[in-house]
Every structure is written in C-alpha cells, then in structure tokens.
Amino acid sequence: MSYRIAAMALASMVSLGISMPAFANSAEFVRGLWPLAEQRGVSRSAFESAFSGYSYIPKVMELTAKQPEFSQTVQQYLDRRVTAAQARKGQVMSAEWAQTLTGSEQRWGVQPEIVLAIWGMETNFGGFMGGENTIHALATLTEGGYRADFFREELLTALRIVSDGHVSPSKMIGSWAGAMGHTQFMPSSFMAYAVDYNGDGRRDIWNSVQDALGSTANYMNKHGWRPGETWGYEIKLPSGFDFARARQMDRAPLSQWQALGIQRVSGRPFPRQSDLGRLYLPAGANGPAFLLLPNFDVIKRYNNSDSYALAVGHLADRIIGAGGFMTPWPAGDYALNKSQRGELQALLNRAGFDVGVPDGVVGPKTRAAVVAYQTRMGLPADGHISGRLLERLKN
C-alpha cells in the first residue's frame, strides 16, 4: 500500500470515529498475543497457521461504527424474517434432518421446531454463515481496541478451538463479530455448549449440520429450556382491560391473567394454569398481544431481544403448521429513532407531563408520562411509544 493510499485510509477511519490500532503494526500485535495463547494451550503450529496472511481489516472496524438511525417496528422485523417461504424451507429441513432432530429432542428436551427456527433465523438454514475468517476478524477487533478485553478472550478461545482440531483456520468462517457456523456460536459458547453429535471426534458446527443442531439444543437445555412447553400464547384482551393492574402483576400465573379476562385467541384453554407469564404488547393495545412463558426468556439467551425471540417462536409455530397471528398489526405505525424519541419527550413536557430533559432515552419517567397522557386523552393506557403516538402529540 502506498503512503498516499494509507494516509487516505487513515483519514477515512478517523472521520468515522473508528479506533485505530494501539500497536505499531499487526506483526507486533501478533507477537504480543503468542504468550497468552501459549498459556491457553494453543500449539505454536496452530497459532502460526491461524495468523498466516493476517492483516488488520478496516471494513470490520467500520462495521463497529455503524449506528444506523433506522429503526424497525416488531411487525417490520417479523415480516422480513418470518415468511411462508421460510416456514416451508423449515419444513423441508425438518424432514431432511428428522433423525438428528428427534435424537436431539430425546437427549436435550428441545422441540425440533425451535432448533430449526434458530437455524433459520441465524443463517437461513446454512445459506449464509458469514464471510469473515473468524480469527482474523476477532484479531482486528482486538488490535483495533474495540471492546478489546471481550474480543481478546474470544480470540484466544477461537485459537484453542483450532489448536484442538475441531476446524482448520481457513474454514473457521463467521460474522465480522466472531459468530460462527450454522447457528452462529461465539467461540466461548462453542467451548461451553458445542457437542460432537455425529461422533467423529470433532465439534464441527461449520460443516456438520448434526453437530450444529445438537449444539443448539444443548445450549437451550443448559439455559433452562422447559421440555414440552411452548414459548408463549397469542391472547386477546377484554374491553376495558386494566393496564395498571397488569403493570403491577409483571409475571403471574396464567390463572391470574385469565381472571383479568385474558383468553387465547384460539379459544382453547391454557394447558397449565400455574405457568408464569408476562404480558407483551409489541404494538400496543391495538395490535397482537401475547403472554410470554419462561421458554421465551431462554430464547432470549441466544439473542437478548424480544423481537428476535418472538420471531423464533413464531417461525417455530409456522414450521409445524400454524398460521400467522390472528390479530392484525395496526396500520401506519413506525418505530422512533433517538431523535424522534427526544421530540416525543419534548412534546410531553410541553403538554404538562414531566419527563425531565429530553434525551431520546426511554425510561420509567417517560413511560409514566405516556401513561398519564393516554389516560387524560381517554386512550388505552398501555404505555406504548410509537410513531402513532408522536403524530398524535404533534397534532
């Protein structure tokens, strides 16, 4: 690389606010890493093979700096990820890998459709597992100082995985952030939860679908999956539902929610009245409503997002033949970015509902102000913040 091109690249990265390496060069970084790797039991040959051809990857660091203002509603998130075509593909994979899925359920108690849904959400059933050399991506993040302590640990763990012979460095492919294989395990999750399902002596989540699906079932089991239970139920709220009481209840037995007038949209009874559920209104009182059970929170251990867990649960249901949600999503709604949330807070202040200094961060004070506003205006006091609420405040 010429001096002029290097200088231009440096200027570009500085303008994006991207951390520059704290080392004089990548060779210095790699030399400094070897003693730590050796302490972790990494062989010298595996270490050298892993770093063959390594150089700092600017595009990986650029991805850390991307904080898009674009936001999605839960409906938009699901519409992109849970489709009839995706459900059909899951059904095909269910038939193709029936023996593996049945065996993993017998061993770990996780229903096949849940494992399939995670596989579909993470890599489109192995269609795209990421395009980065995992060790080189993790090395770049560490060398560049981005959450360096965390990614250094993941890097050293990845090196140990290679050294132990589970995968060759060139085939350890994943996302820019180090998530790997068919179901996107971080190296630390691989070490803790990956299994050699096919019995060939390696835990290979990149090339063995059996190992990947078994590892995912083991992960869910170890995080508390309750065999034979679902993730939640779509429900309908009665007219005049007491949202204040619901907020006080938080998690409660399904029998208590039923006493408030909640029913399943299917009309069928809840199988176990003692199961604990929490109310989830992803689009407010006017959209689909759910009671979420403990297994929903286990799905969130894979990705700590209600939208993600709802998508996994819904895709799993679609794979075994269920249809879409019965309650339609409200039309014309949109999610708010940070600037718009600040605008909403300022409008609430102006209307006499104190949220403090508008900062675009929604906390208890903002929620309470929204509930107070909704109550004054005779709206369902669900506390839901959205584009529809912002437009109403503007007018």
C-alpha positions in Angstrom: 0.0 0.0 0.0 1.4 3.4 -1.0 1.9 6.1 1.6 -0.9 8.2 -0.1 -3.4 5.4 0.0 -2.5 4.5 3.6 -2.9 8.1 4.6 -6.3 8.3 2.9 -7.5 5.2 4.7 -6.3 6.6 8.0 -8.1 9.8 7.4 -11.3 8.0 6.5 -11.2 5.8 9.6 -10.6 8.8 11.8 -13.5 10.7 10.2 -15.8 7.7 11.0 -14.7 7.8 14.6 -13.1 4.3 14.3 -10.4 3.3 16.9 -7.0 2.9 15.4 -4.8 0.0 16.4 -2.8 0.6 19.6 0.1 -1.3 18.1 2.8 -0.2 15.7 1.7 -2.9 13.3 -0.1 -6.2 13.1 3.1 -8.2 13.4 3.7 -6.5 16.8 0.2 -7.3 17.9 0.5 -11.0 16.9 3.9 -11.3 18.7 2.4 -9.9 21.9 -0.5 -12.3 21.6 1.5 -15.5 21.5 2.4 -15.8 25.2 -1.3 -15.5 26.1 -2.2 -18.2 23.5 0.5 -20.5 24.7 -0.8 -20.2 28.3 -4.2 -21.3 26.9 -2.7 -24.5 25.5 -2.6 -23.3 21.8 0.1 -25.1 19.8 2.7 -23.0 18.0 1.8 -24.6 14.7 -1.9 -23.8 15.1 -1.1 -20.3 16.1 1.1 -19.7 13.1 -1.4 -21.3 10.7 -4.2 -19.2 12.2 -2.3 -15.9 11.6 -1.0 -16.8 8.2 -1.8 -13.9 5.9 -3.3 -11.9 8.7 -3.6 -8.1 8.3 -5.8 -5.6 10.0 -9.2 -5.5 8.3 -10.5 -1.9 8.1 -14.0 -2.9 7.0 -14.5 -5.0 10.2 -13.8 -1.9 12.2 -16.1 0.2 10.0 -18.9 -2.1 10.9 -18.4 -1.4 14.6 -19.0 2.3 13.9 -22.3 1.9 12.1 -25.1 3.0 14.3 -28.0 3.4 11.9 -30.8 5.7 12.8 -33.2 3.4 11.0 -35.5 1.6 13.4 -38.0 -1.2 12.8 -41.3 -2.0 14.5 -41.7 -5.5 15.7 -44.0 -6.1 12.8 -41.4 -4.9 10.3 -38.8 -7.1 11.9 -41.1 -10.2 11.7 -42.3 -9.5 8.2 -38.7 -9.7 6.9 -37.8 -12.8 8.8 -40.9 -15.0 9.3 -42.4 -15.7 5.9 -44.4 -18.5 4.3 -41.3 -19.4 2.2 -39.1 -19.5 5.3 -41.6 -21.8 7.1 -41.7 -24.1 4.1 -37.9 -24.3 4.0 -38.0 -25.1 7.7 -40.5 -28.0 6.9 -38.2 -29.3 4.3 -35.2 -29.2 6.7 -37.4 -30.9 9.3 -37.9 -33.8 7.1 -34.3 -33.9 5.9 -32.9 -33.9 9.4 -35.7 -35.7 11.2 -33.4 -38.3 12.7 -31.0 -35.8 14.1 -33.8 -33.6 15.5 -35.6 -36.4 17.1 -32.5 -37.7 18.7 -31.5 -34.2 20.0 -35.0 -33.8 21.5 -34.7 -37.1 23.3 -31.4 -36.1 24.7 -31.9 -32.4 25.5 -35.7 -31.9 25.5 -35.8 -29.0 23.0 -38.5 -29.3 20.3 -37.2 -29.7 16.8 -39.1 -26.7 15.5 -37.3 -24.4 18.0 -33.9 -25.6 16.9 -34.9 -25.2 13.2 -36.3 -21.7 13.8 -33.0 -20.6 15.4 -31.1 -22.2 12.4 -33.4 -20.3 10.0 -33.1 -17.0 11.8 -29.3 -17.2 12.2 -28.1 -18.3 8.8 -31.2 -19.1 6.6 -30.6 -22.8 7.3 -26.9 -22.6 6.5 -27.5 -20.4 3.4 -25.1 -17.7 4.7 -22.8 -18.3 7.7 -20.8 -15.1 7.3 -17.9 -14.3 5.1 -15.1 -13.4 7.5 -12.2 -15.5 8.7 -13.2 -15.7 12.4 -9.7 -15.4 13.9 -8.7 -12.5 11.6 -11.9 -10.7 12.4 -11.5 -11.2 16.1 -7.9 -10.2 15.9 -8.8 -7.0 14.1 -11.4 -6.1 16.8 -8.8 -6.7 19.5 -6.0 -4.9 17.7 -8.3 -2.0 17.0 -9.3 -1.6 20.7 -13.0 -2.3 20.2 -14.2 -4.0 23.4 -10.7 -5.3 23.4 -10.9 -7.4 26.6 -14.0 -9.2 25.4 -12.8 -9.9 21.9 -9.3 -10.9 23.1 -10.9 -13.6 25.2 -13.0 -14.7 22.2 -9.9 -14.7 20.0 -7.8 -16.8 22.4 -10.7 -19.2 22.7 -11.0 -19.4 18.9 -7.3 -20.2 18.7 -7.8 -23.0 21.2 -10.6 -24.4 19.1 -8.3 -24.5 16.0 -5.5 -26.0 18.1 -7.8 -28.7 19.4 -8.5 -29.7 15.8 -12.2 -29.0 15.6 -11.8 -26.9 12.4 -9.0 -25.6 10.3 -8.3 -21.8 10.5 -9.3 -21.3 6.9 -12.7 -22.9 7.4 -13.5 -21.1 10.7 -15.8 -18.7 8.9 -18.4 -16.4 10.6 -19.6 -12.9 11.0 -17.5 -9.8 11.4 -18.1 -10.0 15.2 -17.0 -13.7 15.5 -20.3 -15.6 15.5 -19.6 -18.9 13.7 -21.2 -21.8 12.0 -24.7 -22.9 11.1 -26.3 -21.4 14.3 -23.7 -18.7 15.0 -22.0 -19.6 18.2 -19.3 -17.2 19.6 -16.1 -19.1 20.4 -16.9 -19.0 24.2 -20.3 -20.5 23.5 -18.7 -23.2 21.3 -16.4 -24.2 24.1 -19.2 -24.3 26.7 -22.0 -25.9 24.7 -20.9 -27.3 21.3 -21.2 -31.1 21.0 -19.8 -33.8 18.8 -23.2 -35.1 17.8 -22.1 -37.3 14.9 -19.3 -38.9 16.9 -16.4 -38.2 14.6 -14.2 -36.7 17.4 -14.7 -33.1 16.4 -17.3 -30.5 17.3 -17.8 -29.1 13.8 -20.6 -26.5 13.7 -19.4 -25.3 10.3 -19.6 -28.4 8.2 -21.7 -30.8 10.3 -25.4 -29.9 10.5 -25.7 -32.7 13.1 -23.2 -31.1 15.4 -24.7 -27.6 14.8 -28.3 -28.7 15.6 -27.2 -30.8 18.6 -25.1 -27.9 19.9 -28.0 -25.6 19.7 -30.3 -27.9 21.5 -27.7 -28.4 24.2 -27.3 -24.6 24.5 -31.0 -24.2 25.1 -31.2 -27.0 27.5 -28.3 -25.7 29.6 -30.0 -22.3 29.8 -33.2 -23.7 31.3 -35.4 -24.9 28.4 -38.6 -26.5 29.8 -39.3 -29.6 27.7 -42.7 -30.0 26.2 -43.7 -26.4 26.9 -44.1 -23.6 24.4 -42.7 -20.1 24.3 -46.0 -18.2 24.8 -49.6 -17.7 23.6 -51.2 -15.1 21.4 -54.1 -13.7 23.5 -56.9 -11.2 23.3 -57.6 -8.5 25.9 -61.1 -7.8 27.2 -62.8 -4.5 26.6 -61.7 -2.0 29.3 -58.6 -4.1 30.2 -56.8 -2.9 33.4 -53.4 -2.0 32.2 -52.4 -0.5 35.5 -53.1 -3.8 37.2 -51.2 -5.7 34.5 -48.1 -3.5 35.1 -48.3 -4.3 38.8 -48.5 -8.0 38.1 -45.5 -8.2 35.8 -45.1 -12.0 35.9 -48.0 -14.0 37.2 -49.7 -17.4 36.9 -51.8 -17.8 33.8 -54.8 -18.3 36.1 -54.4 -14.7 37.3 -54.2 -13.3 33.8 -57.3 -15.3 32.9 -59.1 -13.7 35.9 -58.5 -10.3 34.3 -60.4 -11.5 31.3 -57.5 -12.6 29.0 -58.1 -15.5 26.7 -56.2 -17.3 24.0 -57.2 -16.1 20.5 -57.7 -19.7 19.5 -60.4 -20.1 22.2 -58.6 -23.1 23.7 -57.7 -23.2 27.4 -54.2 -22.7 28.7 -52.7 -26.2 29.3 -51.2 -25.3 32.7 -52.9 -22.6 34.7 -49.8 -22.4 37.1 -47.4 -21.4 34.3 -45.9 -17.9 34.8 -46.5 -15.4 32.0 -45.8 -11.8 31.3 -47.9 -9.6 29.1 -46.2 -8.4 25.9 -47.8 -5.8 23.6 -45.3 -5.2 20.8 -47.6 -2.8 19.0 -49.6 -1.5 22.0 -53.2 -2.3 22.9 -54.4 -2.2 19.3 -52.1 -5.0 17.9 -51.3 -8.6 18.6 -50.9 -9.4 22.3 -49.0 -12.2 24.0 -48.4 -13.9 27.3 -44.8 -15.0 27.3 -43.7 -18.1 29.2 -40.3 -19.0 30.7 -39.0 -20.6 27.4 -39.3 -17.2 25.7 -36.6 -15.9 28.0 -34.4 -19.0 27.2 -34.7 -18.0 23.5 -33.5 -14.5 24.6 -30.3 -16.0 25.9 -29.4 -16.7 22.3 -30.2 -13.0 21.4 -31.4 -10.7 24.1 -34.2 -9.2 22.0 -38.0 -9.6 22.4 -38.3 -9.1 18.6 -35.8 -11.9 18.0 -37.4 -14.3 20.5 -40.9 -13.6 19.1 -39.6 -14.3 15.6 -38.1 -17.6 16.6 -41.2 -18.7 18.5 -43.5 -17.6 15.6 -41.3 -19.3 12.9 -41.2 -22.5 15.0 -45.0 -22.4 15.1 -45.2 -21.8 11.4 -42.9 -24.7 10.7 -45.3 -27.1 12.5 -48.2 -25.8 10.6 -49.6 -22.8 12.4 -50.7 -19.7 10.5 -50.0 -16.1 11.1 -51.1 -14.1 14.1 -54.8 -13.7 14.3 -54.9 -10.1 15.5 -53.8 -7.7 12.7 -51.0 -5.2 13.3 -52.1 -1.5 13.4 -51.6 0.3 10.1 -49.4 3.3 9.7 -47.3 2.9 12.7 -43.5 3.3 12.8 -40.6 2.9 15.2 -38.9 6.0 16.6 -35.2 6.7 16.4 -33.4 8.5 19.2 -34.1 12.0 17.7 -37.8 11.3 17.4 -37.9 9.9 20.9 -36.4 13.1 22.1 -39.0 15.0 20.2 -41.8 13.0 21.8 -40.3 13.7 25.2 -40.2 17.4 24.5 -43.9 17.4 23.3 -44.9 15.5 26.5 -43.1 18.2 28.6 -44.9 20.9 26.6 -48.3 19.2 27.3 -47.6 19.2 31.0 -46.2 15.7 31.5 -42.8 15.9 33.1 -40.2 13.6 31.6 -37.1 15.7 32.5 -34.6 16.8 30.0 -35.4 15.2 26.5 -32.6 12.9 25.7 -34.2 10.3 23.5 -33.7 7.6 26.1 -37.0 6.0 27.3 -37.0 5.2 31.0 -39.7 4.9 33.7 -40.3 8.6 33.8 -41.1 8.8 30.1 -43.3 5.7 30.3 -45.2 7.2 33.3 -45.7 10.4 31.3 -47.0 8.5 28.3 -49.5 6.5 30.5 -50.7 9.8 32.1 -51.2 11.4 28.7 -53.0 8.3 27.4 -55.3 8.3 30.5 -56.1 12.0 30.1 -56.9 11.5 26.4 -59.1 8.5 27.0 -56.7 6.2 25.2 -55.8 2.7 26.3 -53.1 3.4 28.9 -50.7 0.8 27.6 -47.6 3.0 27.7 -46.6 2.1 24.2 -44.3 4.5 22.4 -44.5 4.7 18.7 -44.8 6.9 15.6 -48.6 7.0 16.0 -48.2 8.5 19.5 -45.7 11.0 18.2 -48.0 12.1 15.4 -50.9 12.5 17.9 -48.8 14.7 20.1 -47.8 16.8 17.2 -51.4 17.5 16.3 
